Amino acid sequence: MRTGSLQLAIGVLLLLIAIFGITPRVVGSGIKDATVTELIELIPPETRSQLDIEEIRFSSGWFRTSTSLEVKYRPIGVEELALRLDFDIQHGPLLIARDGIRLGLAYAEIRPTFNNPAISEALTEIPFELPDILFELTAGFDQSLTVGLDVSGVDYSDSSAEVVFEGLTGLLVANSDQSAEIELSMGRLQAQQGNSQFGFTLDGLQLESTTEQINDLLAPGSAHLAIPAIQSLGPFPFNISAISADSRLQLSSMGAELLDIYQRLRIDSIESEFPLASLDWTSEVNEISTELIRSYYQLLADLQQQVNASQGTVKTQVTELGQQLAVIAIQNSLVFNNLIQANAYDGEHSVDLRIDWRGLPQLDDFAQLDINEAIAALTIDLELSLDLAAILRSPAADIIDPYVQQGYIVIDNGRILLSAALRDGELVLNGEAVPLDQFF
């Protein structure tokens, strides 16, 4: 009985050794598709026109694969940026990462280096050693990809400059259904030039983002950014604290090919030579046509092709595409809402602006745009409320009385008020109809 159990144990052990010995070679046969190709597929097609990715080295073994890519980024109007990415890839299923043992198809350490003479020369002028940058990639059995980023810190000080950087970490998880979550965390960054007044401090940064499809710029998603504080010593000293920004992209309830975008920027405290002490700005752009956005990226792609071909003039088709983009924007409806609340000159102010553009679907030529038809398709509501005492302390104090006399604003209970509405080609200002022709 004991002999049978021993033989069974030995058999299982040999089977496991065979699996963990042979599997890495099997995985290695498709390692490029599981890592490099999948990583490139995360890039949205609209932005790939500015990228040129070339494999310059590939070497595959039983347990490891090494490869190098040269990535050239060509933003319009800016010198080309070249980056070399060196991949050191382990074959699964047993992976030895920096933080311990993992299970998966593959694990890679990716080290980037700049491949531009101008950038390399500029970096040699920096008096301290640059932080190490390392990407870690793990390909899971479920076709997911996890990419980690680690940037080491810097602590440098001499008579000419002081730099303190507490490092940066990031994490991207791309699931098998192309949904993704992104996290980025940066420590304090402080820099000062010698004994001068030039210097700034960024007290960290946190970013969280999600998307339903990472390689689709128009897929629903959200993002949140938080910065505890930013201080500057000069030449324009300021202290800004409690900064947050939120954004959200979602499908519109008004149509399958329409999108809604929500954004909010909030700054709780601003100390500077300028009169603004706080800001809360909420913006909504609703019913955006996906055709308009994709046409815009197509225009950029065509312009990029011309730049790559070193052509000095804009081709006719690009000009025509720009006109088509304008026509598409005019044809389609758009709702634009803005609410701004701010403290300035020690007073609370608010602006609420709502714009509803119903579109001109019958227009097929920009040259045929009729201004009266455009006005008739436009609805605008504006509500302005300003603190009177604060405005009297501002450079705008001298225009208050003339504007009151002309009926543009009213004064009520210590507030400057303006209410305006444009509907069906008619303008109503503070309850009174106003002829539009006086503004043209």
MOWOVEN-V915090 format. One record per pair of residues at least 24 apart in sequence whose C-alpha atoms are under 10 Angstrom apart, sorted by sequence separation. I is the first residue (numbers start at 1). J is the second residue. If there is no record, write none. Layout:
{{I | J} {I | J}}
This chain:
{{49 | 73} {50 | 74} {51 | 75} {64 | 88} {65 | 89} {66 | 90} {85 | 109} {86 | 110} {87 | 111} {110 | 134} {111 | 135} {130 | 154} {131 | 155} {147 | 171} {148 | 172} {164 | 188} {165 | 189} {166 | 190} {183 | 207} {184 | 208} {203 | 227} {204 | 228} {205 | 229} {222 | 246} {223 | 247} {224 | 248} {242 | 266} {243 | 267} {244 | 268} {260 | 284} {261 | 285} {262 | 286} {298 | 322} {333 | 357} {334 | 358} {355 | 379} {356 | 380} {385 | 409} {387 | 411} {388 | 412} {390 | 414} {391 | 415} {407 | 431} {408 | 432} {48 | 73} {49 | 74} {50 | 75} {64 | 89} {65 | 90} {85 | 110} {86 | 111} {87 | 112} {109 | 134} {110 | 135} {111 | 136} {129 | 154} {146 | 171} {147 | 172} {148 | 173} {164 | 189} {165 | 190} {182 | 207} {183 | 208} {184 | 209} {202 | 227} {203 | 228} {204 | 229} {222 | 247} {223 | 248} {241 | 266} {242 | 267} {243 | 268} {260 | 285} {261 | 286} {296 | 321} {299 | 324} {332 | 357} {333 | 358} {334 | 359} {354 | 379} {355 | 380} {356 | 381} {384 | 409} {385 | 410} {386 | 411} {388 | 413} {389 | 414} {390 | 415} {391 | 416} {407 | 432} {32 | 58} {47 | 73} {49 | 75} {50 | 76} {63 | 89} {64 | 90} {65 | 91} {84 | 110} {85 | 111} {86 | 112} {109 | 135} {110 | 136} {128 | 154} {129 | 155} {146 | 172} {147 | 173} {163 | 189} {164 | 190} {165 | 191} {182 | 208} {183 | 209} {202 | 228} {203 | 229} {204 | 230} {221 | 247} {222 | 248} {223 | 249} {241 | 267} {242 | 268} {243 | 269} {259 | 285} {260 | 286} {261 | 287} {295 | 321} {296 | 322} {299 | 325} {331 | 357} {332 | 358} {333 | 359} {354 | 380} {355 | 381} {385 | 411} {387 | 413} {388 | 414} {389 | 415} {63 | 90} {64 | 91} {84 | 111} {85 | 112} {86 | 113} {108 | 135} {109 | 136} {110 | 137} {128 | 155} {129 | 156} {145 | 172} {146 | 173} {147 | 174} {163 | 190} {164 | 191} {181 | 208} {182 | 209} {183 | 210} {202 | 229} {203 | 230} {221 | 248} {222 | 249} {240 | 267} {241 | 268} {242 | 269} {243 | 270} {259 | 286} {260 | 287} {261 | 288} {295 | 322} {298 | 325} {330 | 357} {331 | 358} {332 | 359} {333 | 360} {353 | 380} {354 | 381} {355 | 382} {385 | 412} {387 | 414} {388 | 415} {389 | 416} {407 | 434} {32 | 60} {47 | 75} {56 | 84} {62 | 90} {63 | 91} {64 | 92} {84 | 112} {85 | 113} {108 | 136} {109 | 137} {128 | 156} {145 | 173} {146 | 174} {162 | 190} {163 | 191} {164 | 192} {181 | 209} {182 | 210} {201 | 229} {202 | 230} {203 | 231} {220 | 248} {221 | 249} {222 | 250} {240 | 268} {241 | 269} {242 | 270} {258 | 286} {259 | 287} {260 | 288} {296 | 324} {330 | 358} {331 | 359} {332 | 360} {333 | 361} {353 | 381} {354 | 382} {386 | 414} {387 | 415} {388 | 416} {31 | 60} {51 | 80} {53 | 82} {55 | 84} {56 | 85} {57 | 86} {58 | 87} {59 | 88} {60 | 89} {61 | 90} {62 | 91} {63 | 92} {83 | 112} {84 | 113} {85 | 114} {107 | 136} {108 | 137} {109 | 138} {127 | 156} {128 | 157} {144 | 173} {145 | 174} {146 | 175} {162 | 191} {163 | 192} {180 | 209} {181 | 210} {182 | 211} {201 | 230} {202 | 231} {220 | 249} {221 | 250} {240 | 269} {241 | 270} {258 | 287} {259 | 288} {260 | 289} {295 | 324} {296 | 325} {330 | 359} {331 | 360} {332 | 361} {352 | 381} {353 | 382} {354 | 383} {386 | 415} {387 | 416} {388 | 417} {50 | 80} {51 | 81} {52 | 82} {53 | 83} {54 | 84} {55 | 85} {56 | 86} {57 | 87} {61 | 91} {83 | 113} {84 | 114} {85 | 115} {107 | 137} {108 | 138} {127 | 157} {128 | 158} {144 | 174} {145 | 175} {161 | 191} {162 | 192} {163 | 193} {180 | 210} {181 | 211} {200 | 230} {201 | 231} {202 | 232} {219 | 249} {220 | 250} {221 | 251} {239 | 269} {240 | 270} {241 | 271} {257 | 287} {258 | 288} {259 | 289} {295 | 325} {296 | 326} {329 | 359} {330 | 360} {331 | 361} {352 | 382} {353 | 383} {385 | 415} {386 | 416} {387 | 417} {29 | 60} {36 | 67} {51 | 82} {53 | 84} {60 | 91} {82 | 113} {83 | 114} {84 | 115} {106 | 137} {107 | 138} {108 | 139} {127 | 158} {143 | 174} {144 | 175} {145 | 176} {161 | 192} {162 | 193} {179 | 210} {180 | 211} {181 | 212} {200 | 231} {201 | 232} {218 | 249} {219 | 250} {220 | 251} {239 | 270} {240 | 271} {256 | 287} {257 | 288} {258 | 289} {259 | 290} {294 | 325} {295 | 326} {328 | 359} {329 | 360} {330 | 361} {331 | 362} {351 | 382} {352 | 383} {353 | 384} {384 | 415} {385 | 416} {386 | 417} {28 | 60} {29 | 61} {36 | 68} {63 | 95} {82 | 114} {83 | 115} {84 | 116} {106 | 138} {107 | 139} {143 | 175} {144 | 176} {160 | 192} {161 | 193} {162 | 194} {179 | 211} {180 | 212} {199 | 231} {200 | 232} {201 | 233} {217 | 249} {218 | 250} {219 | 251} {238 | 270} {239 | 271} {240 | 272} {254 | 286} {255 | 287} {257 | 289} {258 | 290} {292 | 324} {293 | 325} {328 | 360} {329 | 361} {330 | 362} {331 | 363} {351 | 383} {352 | 384} {384 | 416} {385 | 417} {386 | 418} {28 | 61} {29 | 62} {31 | 64} {32 | 65} {36 | 69} {81 | 114} {82 | 115} {83 | 116} {105 | 138} {106 | 139} {107 | 140} {127 | 160} {142 | 175} {143 | 176} {144 | 177} {145 | 178} {153 | 186} {160 | 193} {161 | 194} {162 | 195} {178 | 211} {179 | 212} {180 | 213} {181 | 214} {199 | 232} {200 | 233} {218 | 251} {238 | 271} {239 | 272} {253 | 286} {254 | 287} {255 | 288} {256 | 289} {257 | 290} {258 | 291} {292 | 325} {295 | 328} {327 | 360} {328 | 361} {330 | 363} {331 | 364} {350 | 383} {351 | 384} {352 | 385} {384 | 417} {385 | 418} {28 | 62} {31 | 65} {32 | 66} {81 | 115} {82 | 116} {104 | 138} {105 | 139} {106 | 140} {127 | 161} {131 | 165} {133 | 167} {135 | 169} {137 | 171} {142 | 176} {143 | 177} {144 | 178} {146 | 180} {148 | 182} {149 | 183} {153 | 187} {155 | 189} {157 | 191} {159 | 193} {160 | 194} {161 | 195} {178 | 212} {179 | 213} {180 | 214} {198 | 232} {199 | 233} {200 | 234} {237 | 271} {238 | 272} {252 | 286} {253 | 287} {255 | 289} {256 | 290} {257 | 291} {258 | 292} {259 | 293} {291 | 325} {292 | 326} {327 | 361} {330 | 364} {350 | 384} {351 | 385} {383 | 417} {384 | 418} {385 | 419} {25 | 60} {27 | 62} {28 | 63} {32 | 67} {81 | 116} {82 | 117} {103 | 138} {104 | 139} {105 | 140} {106 | 141} {128 | 163} {132 | 167} {133 | 168} {134 | 169} {135 | 170} {136 | 171} {137 | 172} {138 | 173} {139 | 174} {140 | 175} {141 | 176} {142 | 177} {143 | 178} {144 | 179} {145 | 180} {146 | 181} {147 | 182} {148 | 183} {149 | 184} {150 | 185} {151 | 186} {153 | 188} {154 | 189} {155 | 190} {156 | 191} {157 | 192} {158 | 193} {159 | 194} {160 | 195} {161 | 196} {177 | 212} {178 | 213} {179 | 214} {180 | 215} {197 | 232} {198 | 233} {199 | 234} {237 | 272} {238 | 273} {245 | 280} {247 | 282} {251 | 286} {252 | 287} {292 | 327} {293 | 328} {328 | 363} {349 | 384} {350 | 385} {351 | 386} {383 | 418} {384 | 419} {25 | 61} {26 | 62} {27 | 63} {28 | 64} {29 | 65} {80 | 116} {102 | 138} {103 | 139} {104 | 140} {105 | 141} {131 | 167} {133 | 169} {135 | 171} {137 | 173} {140 | 176} {144 | 180} {146 | 182} {148 | 184} {153 | 189} {157 | 193} {158 | 194} {159 | 195} {160 | 196} {163 | 199} {165 | 201} {168 | 204} {170 | 206} {174 | 210} {177 | 213} {178 | 214} {179 | 215} {197 | 233} {198 | 234} {199 | 235} {236 | 272} {237 | 273} {238 | 274} {242 | 278} {243 | 279} {244 | 280} {245 | 281} {246 | 282} {247 | 283} {248 | 284} {249 | 285} {250 | 286} {251 | 287} {252 | 288} {292 | 328} {293 | 329} {327 | 363} {328 | 364} {330 | 366} {349 | 385} {350 | 386} {382 | 418} {383 | 419} {384 | 420} {24 | 61} {25 | 62} {26 | 63} {28 | 65} {79 | 116} {81 | 118} {82 | 119} {103 | 140} {104 | 141} {105 | 142} {110 | 147} {157 | 194} {162 | 199} {163 | 200} {164 | 201} {165 | 202} {166 | 203} {167 | 204} {168 | 205} {169 | 206} {170 | 207} {171 | 208} {172 | 209} {173 | 210} {174 | 211} {175 | 212} {177 | 214} {178 | 215} {179 | 216} {196 | 233} {197 | 234} {198 | 235} {200 | 237} {207 | 244} {209 | 246} {211 | 248} {236 | 273} {240 | 277} {241 | 278} {243 | 280} {245 | 282} {247 | 284} {249 | 286} {251 | 288} {252 | 289} {291 | 328} {292 | 329} {327 | 364} {328 | 365} {348 | 385} {349 | 386} {350 | 387} {382 | 419} {383 | 420} {24 | 62} {25 | 63} {81 | 119} {98 | 136} {102 | 140} {103 | 141} {104 | 142} {105 | 143} {107 | 145} {109 | 147} {110 | 148} {161 | 199} {163 | 201} {166 | 204} {168 | 206} {170 | 208} {172 | 210} {174 | 212} {175 | 213} {178 | 216} {196 | 234} {197 | 235} {198 | 236} {199 | 237} {200 | 238} {201 | 239} {202 | 240} {203 | 241} {205 | 243} {206 | 244} {207 | 245} {208 | 246} {209 | 247} {210 | 248} {211 | 249} {212 | 250} {229 | 267} {236 | 274} {240 | 278} {291 | 329} {292 | 330} {327 | 365} {328 | 366} {348 | 386} {349 | 387} {381 | 419} {382 | 420} {383 | 421} {23 | 62} {24 | 63} {25 | 64} {79 | 118} {97 | 136} {104 | 143} {105 | 144} {106 | 145} {107 | 146} {108 | 147} {109 | 148} {110 | 149} {165 | 204} {174 | 213} {175 | 214} {196 | 235} {197 | 236} {198 | 237} {200 | 239} {202 | 241} {205 | 244} {207 | 246} {209 | 248} {220 | 259} {222 | 261} {224 | 263} {228 | 267} {231 | 270} {251 | 290} {289 | 328} {292 | 331} {326 | 365} {327 | 366} {330 | 369} {347 | 386} {348 | 387} {349 | 388} {381 | 420} {382 | 421} {22 | 62} {23 | 63} {24 | 64} {97 | 137} {104 | 144} {107 | 147} {109 | 149} {174 | 214} {179 | 219} {181 | 221} {183 | 223} {188 | 228} {190 | 230} {192 | 232} {197 | 237} {218 | 258} {219 | 259} {220 | 260} {221 | 261} {222 | 262} {223 | 263} {224 | 264} {225 | 265} {226 | 266} {227 | 267} {229 | 269} {230 | 270} {231 | 271} {232 | 272} {289 | 329} {292 | 332} {324 | 364} {326 | 366} {327 | 367} {347 | 387} {348 | 388} {380 | 420} {381 | 421} {382 | 422} {21 | 62} {22 | 63} {65 | 106} {97 | 138} {104 | 145} {173 | 214} {179 | 220} {180 | 221} {181 | 222} {182 | 223} {183 | 224} {184 | 225} {185 | 226} {186 | 227} {188 | 229} {189 | 230} {190 | 231} {191 | 232} {192 | 233} {218 | 259} {220 | 261} {222 | 263} {229 | 270} {231 | 272} {288 | 329} {291 | 332} {324 | 365} {325 | 366} {346 | 387} {347 | 388} {349 | 390} {380 | 421} {381 | 422} {21 | 63} {64 | 106} {66 | 108} {68 | 110} {70 | 112} {179 | 221} {181 | 223} {188 | 230} {190 | 232} {192 | 234} {289 | 331} {323 | 365} {324 | 366} {327 | 369} {344 | 386} {345 | 387} {347 | 389} {348 | 390} {349 | 391} {379 | 421} {380 | 422} {381 | 423} {63 | 106} {64 | 107} {65 | 108} {66 | 109} {67 | 110} {68 | 111} {69 | 112} {70 | 113} {71 | 114} {72 | 115} {95 | 138} {289 | 332} {323 | 366} {337 | 380} {343 | 386} {344 | 387} {346 | 389} {347 | 390} {379 | 422} {380 | 423} {64 | 108} {66 | 110} {68 | 112} {70 | 114} {71 | 115} {72 | 116} {288 | 332} {289 | 333} {323 | 367} {330 | 374} {333 | 377} {334 | 378} {335 | 379} {336 | 380} {337 | 381} {338 | 382} {339 | 383} {340 | 384} {341 | 385} {342 | 386} {343 | 387} {345 | 389} {346 | 390} {347 | 391} {378 | 422} {379 | 423} {70 | 115} {287 | 332} {288 | 333} {289 | 334} {333 | 378} {335 | 380} {341 | 386} {345 | 390} {346 | 391} {378 | 423} {379 | 424} {92 | 138} {287 | 333} {288 | 334} {344 | 390} {345 | 391} {347 | 393} {376 | 422} {377 | 423} {378 | 424} {379 | 425} {381 | 427} {89 | 136} {92 | 139} {93 | 140} {286 | 333} {287 | 334} {288 | 335} {343 | 390} {344 | 391} {345 | 392} {346 | 393} {375 | 422} {376 | 423} {377 | 424} {378 | 425} {379 | 426} {380 | 427} {381 | 428} {382 | 429} {383 | 430} {87 | 135} {88 | 136} {89 | 137} {90 | 138} {91 | 139} {92 | 140} {93 | 141} {286 | 334} {287 | 335} {288 | 336} {345 | 393} {375 | 423} {376 | 424} {377 | 425} {379 | 427} {87 | 136} {88 | 137} {89 | 138} {92 | 141} {285 | 334} {286 | 335} {287 | 336} {344 | 393} {345 | 394} {375 | 424} {376 | 425} {85 | 135} {87 | 137} {285 | 335} {286 | 336} {344 | 394} {375 | 425} {376 | 426} {36 | 87} {284 | 335} {285 | 336} {286 | 337} {373 | 424} {374 | 425} {375 | 426} {35 | 87} {284 | 336} {285 | 337} {373 | 425} {36 | 89} {283 | 336} {284 | 337} {285 | 338} {372 | 425} {35 | 89} {283 | 337} {284 | 338} {282 | 337} {283 | 338} {284 | 339} {282 | 338} {283 | 339} {32 | 89} {281 | 338} {282 | 339} {283 | 340} {31 | 89} {281 | 339} {282 | 340} {31 | 90} {280 | 339} {281 | 340} {282 | 341} {31 | 91} {280 | 340} {281 | 341} {28 | 89} {30 | 91} {31 | 92} {279 | 340} {280 | 341} {281 | 342} {375 | 436} {28 | 90} {29 | 91} {279 | 341} {280 | 342} {27 | 90} {28 | 91} {278 | 341} {279 | 342} {280 | 343} {27 | 91} {28 | 92} {278 | 342} {279 | 343} {26 | 91} {27 | 92} {277 | 342} {278 | 343} {279 | 344} {24 | 90} {25 | 91} {26 | 92} {27 | 93} {276 | 342} {277 | 343} {278 | 344} {349 | 415} {355 | 421} {24 | 91} {25 | 92} {276 | 343} {277 | 344} {348 | 415} {349 | 416} {350 | 417} {351 | 418} {352 | 419} {353 | 420} {354 | 421} {355 | 422} {356 | 423} {23 | 91} {24 | 92} {275 | 343} {276 | 344} {277 | 345} {353 | 421} {23 | 92} {24 | 93} {275 | 344} {276 | 345} {277 | 346} {281 | 350} {287 | 356} {23 | 93} {24 | 94} {35 | 105} {274 | 344} {275 | 345} {276 | 346} {277 | 347} {278 | 348} {279 | 349} {280 | 350} {281 | 351} {282 | 352} {283 | 353} {284 | 354} {285 | 355} {286 | 356} {287 | 357} {21 | 92} {23 | 94} {24 | 95} {34 | 105} {35 | 106} {274 | 345} {275 | 346} {276 | 347} {277 | 348} {279 | 350} {283 | 354} {285 | 356} {20 | 92} {21 | 93} {34 | 106} {35 | 107} {36 | 108} {218 | 290} {275 | 347} {20 | 93} {21 | 94} {35 | 108} {270 | 343} {19 | 93} {20 | 94} {31 | 105} {32 | 106} {258 | 332} {260 | 334} {264 | 338} {266 | 340} {268 | 342} {269 | 343} {270 | 344} {30 | 105} {31 | 106} {218 | 293} {258 | 333} {259 | 334} {260 | 335} {261 | 336} {262 | 337} {263 | 338} {264 | 339} {265 | 340} {266 | 341} {267 | 342} {268 | 343} {31 | 107} {217 | 293} {218 | 294} {258 | 334} {260 | 336} {264 | 340} {266 | 342} {27 | 104} {28 | 105} {217 | 294} {27 | 105} {28 | 106} {27 | 106} {24 | 105} {23 | 105} {24 | 106} {39 | 137} {39 | 139} {36 | 137} {38 | 139} {35 | 137} {35 | 138} {42 | 145} {34 | 138} {35 | 139} {34 | 139} {35 | 140} {38 | 143} {34 | 140} {38 | 144} {39 | 145} {34 | 141} {38 | 145} {39 | 146} {31 | 139} {35 | 143} {39 | 147} {34 | 143} {34 | 144} {35 | 145} {34 | 145} {275 | 390} {275 | 394} {42 | 174} {39 | 174} {38 | 174} {42 | 178} {41 | 178} {42 | 180} {47 | 215} {44 | 213} {46 | 215} {44 | 214} {45 | 215} {46 | 216} {47 | 217} {42 | 213} {43 | 214} {44 | 215} {45 | 216} {46 | 217} {42 | 214} {43 | 215} {44 | 216} {45 | 217} {41 | 214} {42 | 215} {43 | 216} {44 | 217} {41 | 215} {42 | 216} {43 | 217} {44 | 218} {40 | 215} {76 | 300} {75 | 300} {76 | 301} {76 | 303} {77 | 304} {76 | 304} {80 | 308} {75 | 304} {76 | 305} {74 | 304} {76 | 306} {77 | 307} {74 | 305} {76 | 307} {75 | 307} {76 | 308} {74 | 307} {74 | 308} {46 | 294} {49 | 297} {49 | 298} {46 | 296} {47 | 297} {50 | 300} {46 | 297} {47 | 298} {49 | 300} {50 | 301} {45 | 297} {46 | 298} {49 | 301} {47 | 300} {48 | 301} {49 | 302} {46 | 300} {47 | 301} {49 | 303} {50 | 304} {46 | 301} {49 | 304} {50 | 305} {49 | 305} {50 | 308}}
